[in-house]
Amino acid sequence: MPSYTDIIARKGEITAKALGFDYARYEQGGLAFDYEGMMNNTGYTLDDIRRIQLETGVGATPLLELRNITRLARKLAGGGKGARIFIKDEAANPSGSFKARRAAISVYHAQQHGFAGVVAATSGNYGAAVASQAAMRGLKAIIVQEVYDSKNQGQPEILEKGRACEAYGAEVLQLTVGPELFAVFLQVLESTGYFNASLYTPYGIAGIETLGLEVVEGVRQQTGRDPDAVVITHAGGGNVTGTARGMKKAGALATLVIGASLTSRVSIWPATMTLTASLSPPVIPALRCLLPRGPIGPMCRAMPLGRCAT
């Protein structure tokens, strides 16, 4: 078995073989990277992505207006202010999260290019998405999961996500949280010859673009105009990037895109809108929802009259 140093030294070679392209092709000096060039070479149009996702029941999720919260916003807001608030219910996707959009394109691409299986490194939600998509496409799936802390204690919610991956038919390798996870991921890719279905490949990012497209289309259908602002959960950045790209392709160029990390504070200071809110985890578990902790008034009083999709 290769050492950690040896396997990491060959990461570029291994990932290039497992993806079918080399990231080094898009590097421009020590700091610059041709991100748009990489994304434009995926080979899939937005219409292609929507069609591929619908084949396995991904996408076309409900856009629901939170009428009670809208009424509260308008009650507390000043004259002419108070947004209509909509939510995109991504729990309606197979495996129960928006990450099915990302997994759908990676697994489809692997199938079309003759790979026998896919490998993903994840704490759980994305792994379940990859496992379910692989099962529907007839491919094997191996999930390399970060589970255990330095005391070898597994986080209960992460362990439960591992069971979900197994329920979809995946083999799950559970490790401690640390750099060894990436090394094992590379070893599995090399030893199996499976496709690299990582969360952050261009195929995974492209899969999120339909979310932005659907939000814009849904708000236009229900209100007759583009959303004023779209609040998107933010961790690694793929959700924000992909959703924003989809909104841009839908022509919603004036819509504010707000990336919001859980338990963080968000401050937006554009010319016509100010939104400051302390955010807490979802209070509606079935929905991908961000709501302010405490009184909603300060946020609503600063929000011009309009439509906000979250």
Summary of the structure (lengths in Angstrom):
residues: 310
radius of gyration: 20.5
end to end distance: 47.2
largest distance: 68.6
contacts: 1041
relative contact order: 0.15
helix: 46%
strand: 20%
